[in-house]
Structures are given as C-alpha cells and as structure tokens.
Amino acid sequence: LLSRRQRQMCIRDRHILSLMAAVSLLTGCYDLDRTPYDQVSSEAMWQTADQCKQGLMGVYASLKEDDLFGKMFLIDVNSDVAAGYDQYEVLQLGTATSKTGFMNSKWQDGYNSIQRANLVIRNVAEAPIEEGTKNQILGEAHFLRALVYFHLMDYFGGLPLYDESVDLEKDFNNLMNPRSSVEDTRAFIVKDLEKALECGLPEAWDSENYGRVTLTAVQALLGKVYLYAKEYDKAVEWLEKSTNGHELYSDYAGLFNLDGGHTSSEMIFSIVNLGGTGNNYGMPLCFYAGTRASYGSCWNNTVPSSTLIEMYEYKDGRPFDWDELFPGFTTSNDVKESVFRCTANSSATEIISMPEENRAKILQMYEDRDPRMKATVILPYTTYQGWYSNKKTEMLFVVAKNEKGTITLSSANGFVYNNRGGWETYFWRKYVPEGDWDGAITDRSHTPVNFPIIRLADVYLMLAEAYNEQGNLTKAVEYINKVRERAGIALLNSGPDYLKAVTKDEIFQRIFRERAVEFANEGLRDSDLRRWKLSHTMLNREEYGFTGKRMFTRVFRENRDYLWPIPQDEIDMNSAIKQNPGW
C-alpha cells in the first residue's frame, strides 16, 4: 500500500495536467479551455507552439486559486486597514494553528503552481518550436515560478526548493527536501528572474496577448525582491527600469471597475479576470467584499476599518480629526450616535428621521477629503447602486433604530450593515460592482475586473521607500508626490507645515500612510506591516466600528505571527521540514 504522502503525490501527479486549466489566447484576454489535458499524453502535448502556450496558460490559471492570489485582498484583515469575520478572522484574533485551512491551502496551491511552472520549463526547453517563441515562454514560466516562491517566502520564510529537474512522473516519492534558508530561497528567486530577463520578453504585448508577463514586470518584481531584502541600491536600479512605458491612470476609481483603468498601462502585472454569460473566469471580489445589496447578495467577509477612514487627509493635505467637526466624537459614543444614528418606522421598511444638520456636515466633509476615500469605501449617508429584484437599485447607506433596537432595512429602501457579529462598519466600494456592471457580472464568484499584483503606483512608492533608505530624500518625495498628484491632494513640501516631509522619519510616515490609502483592499498592507516589523506594535488592540461599538480584540504575537506556520501535514510527511518558531 502507498503511504499517505505517496497517495497525495499520486493524486497531484494524476491531476497535474487536468488541473492546468489551460487557457487560450483570444481577442485580448484569456478564456478557459476546459478540455482536460489528461486526454493528451505528455509526449504528444509539447510539440507545437500552441501546445506550449496552452501549457503555460495553466500556470497563469493557477494564480487564481482561492488561497494563492484569488482571495489575496482578504488578508488585509490582518492589518490596520480592514477587519473581517469567517475564514481569515483567525489572523486578526491570533487563533490560527498549523492546521488552519487557508494557510495550508496557500502552501499547497503555491507548490501546485510551482510544479506547473516546472513542467513548462522542462518540456518547453526540449520542444521543437521556434527559438524566439520558446525563450519567451520560458521567460514567463521563470517569472511565474519566482512570483509564487516569493509569495510563499513572504508568509512562510525559507522554503523547500524544487526546480524543473523534478519530474513528478518519476520523483513524486522523493520530494523530501528540507527548507532552504531565506537567503538561499531569495537567491533562487533572483536567479529565476535573471533568467527571465534574458529571454527576450517584450515591454508590452499586443492586445491579443494582454496579461502575459512583460520585461517590466520582471524588472518590477526583481526590484520588489531587493526592497524586501533591504538591498536598496539594487531595488532602485530595477524599479526605475520597470517604469518604462507605464503611466498612472488618470482616474483612481477607474482602476477597480470596468472604466478602463484595470487594463491601462498602470498595471505592470495583473491577474486577468473575465465575466459575463458563459465566460465566468474571475476572482470572488464581489462575493467577499460586496454587501447584501450587491449582485448575488454577498457577504462582507472583509470591511474597511475605522482606522483607515481616519487616515485619509483633506484635499489640502490637512490631517483629518473627528473632533474638529464634532467635539467629543473620539471619546463619546453618545456623540457618535448623534452623528450617525437614524430612526426607522416600526416595520423597519423606511427611514423616518435623520440628524439632518450632522448629515450635511458629514457629506461636505466627504467632498473635502482625499477623493480616494469615496472611491474606496461606501460611507454613511452616501448611495450605492445595488442589485435588487433583478435590477439596478439606488441604495442609501444608513444605520438606524426603531423601538425594537438596531435593525436591517429592506434592500428596496436602503440598507445597513449587519454581519454575523452585528458590526456597524463601513463597506468596500473598491472592486464591488455597481448594479450588474451592465451585464458584465453574472456570477458573484467571478468579478470581471483585473486584479493587480504590481501596478505603477506601487512601484513609485517602493522607489520612494528605497530612495528614503538611501538618504536621497528629494527623490523619495518626488515619487510620493506623483501618487498624491494623481489622487488630487496637495503635494508634500508645497506650503503649510502639515505638508512638511524633510527628514527620513517624516518621509517614512508619509509612505506608511500613502501605502495604506492607495492600496487598501489589495492585500498588500499585511505584508507591509510585517516587513516593517510594525504589526506587533499596531495590532494588539480593540477594534471598533464607526458608531463606537466594540467588534473584537486583535492579537498579534511578536515571537510568532510574523510568519505563518508550516502546514502540519507537510511536516508529518517530510520530517526534514522544521516548523516556524512559536507554532
């Protein structure tokens, strides 16, 4: 009888081709080819350029796996910009274990993706196809393998390393490598990216190949790897190169809907998502970030934190302070109630009164703040185009009470947030469809907007960070200001003292805040706080909703939670793998 490890690897081996979900390159985007690859022998498959490209598309498709990048945005709950319940809540509560499902799945999905890349690299290298095409496919596969290894290293630390010399058909019983050090894992990743640089990748593909790895994507990831390693000279070198041919999209909000930003040159590398009848091939952005009023009636497993909302400055650069608008707001829940609480009728079907004066002040305040706030978050007293009774319906977001207490209104008349914990929180607008996006979304699990892994604003702020660490403060401010200018807020060092950033620490504080508001709900904040070693200082506290109601207590253990646990099943199957400290 086979051991558990042998059985598991046999299953992986048997499905490695059928799970590749090969994707054809059609009219500027990817579409699933659902023909299972186990109907074609591996010897027959890698004989033409189209077959090799289809094999490569299986690696791209693997990035969408829920716990690889598919639900990446949910990891923001382990930071100061978001909160959540169900699934990823164990991160914020400190209750994860080495058997936690999504952590184990990230490891497994990551290594499945790596083995797909290995399969491509090994077979395409020997394929009888034109050398230029061969090299480009190999360059993409090396990038994708490096991307996944880097992603896993960010969460787990040093990793067992397997390259294309591993053949699952022959070696599935011998995958017993110990974990390499972080330094050796990083060196493996850098070597992959250096190989990709040599493969003749274009700086941009034509529309029929949109979404494939480009030269600038390789350069950007290489710069990010060096930034995380605190090798700032190399980070600057490669991040600067990666900006070539890219520009910030003019409308921040348009990056996260179907207005054009999600396919613009700001996207250096993104996961391509599709929607529409018969074309469901997206990520569950709407499902987990949308409200009950969103298309398909969604779950709000992630919500913006009150801390995030307070980070957004006024357009003139002044820091926001609730007490300026409503004296006593930060210390009195009674004041919060007077600002936000509305009254509903006894049947909870309509709002019969609002604090009109306070509501007017709130709405004006929204207009005066950083425009990214309204583009990112559904705020109290603002409207949202929901989907009710199979049609677009304008919803007014309020929190209300009647004589029976806090209530949830009918979706036809407005809505309040009332998740499992009864939280009174903000909602995400970013990535959440308005109505049905004119027919573009037909399944809440497949939101048809591309999801960025690296975009130009990220490169600019990484450059600002690297220049700041080098001591080149002028260049650091220059790149921060590029992002602020697109946002429509005052530039640093352009007048009043509240815009001053002239020391290394002042500039870092600007980067800290700018990355929070620019990338909220993109899954980057958890990694930022951990690599800056700030998580344990910021994430041991009570979390409150905007009306002052306590939600939960955050827990982050300094001696444990900067890395995730290695899945216990992997350790049980391979005794050479050692667990991370504290787990």
Buried (B, 14 or more C-beta within 10 A) or exposed (E): EEEEBEEBBBEBBEBBBBBBBBBEBEEBBBBBBEEBBBEBEBEEBBEEBEBBBBBBBBBBBBBBBBBBBBBBBBBBBBBBBBBBBBBBBBBBBBEBEBEBEBBBBBBBBBBBBBBBBBBBBBBBBEBEBEEEBBBBBBBBBBBBBBBBBBBBBBBBBBBBBBBBEBBBEEBBEEBEBEBBEBEEBBEBBBEBBEBBBEBBBBEBBEEEBBBBBBBBBBBBBBBBBBBBBEBBEBBBBBBBBBBEEBEBBEBBBBBBBBBEBBBBBBBBBBBBBBBBEEBBBBBBBBBBBBBBBBBBBBBBBBBBBBBBBEBBBBBEBBEBEBEEBBEEBEEBEEBBBBBBBBBBBEEBBEBEEBBEEBBEEBEEBBEEBBBBBBBBBBBBBBEBBBBBEEEBBEBBBBBBBBEEEBBBBEBBBBBBBBBEBEBBBBBBBBBBBBBBBEEBBBBBBBBBBBBBBBBBBBBBBBBBBBBBBBEBBEBBBBBBBBBBEBBEBBBBBEEEEEBBBEEBEBBBEBBBBBBBBBBBBBBBBBBBBBBBEBBBEBBBEEBBBBBBBEBBEBBBEEEBBBBBBBBBBBBEBBEEBEBBEEB
